[in-house]
Amino acid sequence: MGFRFFRRVGGNKGWGLNMSGSGVSSSYRSKYGSFGSKGFSIRTGIAGLSFRSSWGSKKSKGSGALIYFVVIVLIFLGYLSILIVYNAV
């Protein structure tokens, strides 16, 4: 495992800029994970364990957008179900 330089400049409501040795990118952080211009990571709830992937890798070119869409839909459905349960009580 190698060393990695990383700096995040926080923005408003989860948006921010990430600065690293390979350049600058933007991202959005939520309690479920982080979605950015270079890829995404999903938190598992277990300390130190997360799933990370980049968009358009050579092995899975084009599947990154599909995964991003599925994650967004799942977050929306979870939020919608919480609203329905909260209003039913």
QUINORLIN-V254888 format. One record per residue. RES is the residue in one small letter. SS is DSSP state (H for helix, E for strand, - for the rest). PSI is psi in radians with two decimals (NA if undefined). D_LAST is the distance of its C-alpha to the last C-alpha in whole Angstrom. Layout:
res ss psi d_last
RES SS PSI D_LAST
RES SS PSI D_LAST
This chain:
res ss psi d_last
m - 2.31 50
g - 3.01 51
f - 2.67 50
r - 2.24 48
f - 2.30 48
f E 2.36 45
r E 2.31 43
r E 2.24 40
v E 1.90 40
g E 2.47 37
g - -2.71 36
n - 2.32 33
k - 0.80 29
g - -0.32 30
w E 2.54 33
g E 3.04 37
l E 2.36 40
n E 2.27 41
m E 2.24 45
s E -3.10 47
g - -0.43 50
s - -0.07 50
g E -2.89 49
v E 2.42 46
s E 2.83 43
s E 2.73 39
s E 2.87 36
y E 2.22 32
r E 2.38 30
s - -3.12 27
k - -0.23 25
y - -0.38 25
g E -2.83 29
s E 2.38 32
f E 2.21 33
g E -3.08 36
s - -0.37 40
k - -0.22 41
g E -2.81 38
f E 2.82 35
s E 2.51 34
i E 2.24 30
r E 2.50 29
t - -0.27 29
g - -0.10 27
i - 2.19 30
a - 2.21 33
g - 0.02 36
l - 2.11 34
s E 2.87 34
f E 2.20 35
r E 2.50 37
s E 2.75 39
s E 2.74 41
w - 2.45 41
g - 0.74 44
s - 2.85 45
k - -0.61 48
k - -0.66 47
s - 0.88 44
k - 2.19 45
g - -0.33 42
s H -0.29 39
g H -0.74 38
a H -0.64 37
l H -0.78 35
i H -0.76 33
y H -0.80 32
f H -0.77 31
v H -0.74 29
v H -0.77 27
i H -0.74 26
v H -0.72 25
l H -0.69 23
i H -0.75 22
f H -0.77 20
l H -0.65 19
g H -0.78 17
y H -0.76 16
l H -0.73 15
s H -0.64 13
i H -0.73 11
l H -0.73 10
i H -0.77 9
v H -0.73 6
y H -0.72 6
n H -0.39 6
a H -0.42 4
v - NA 0
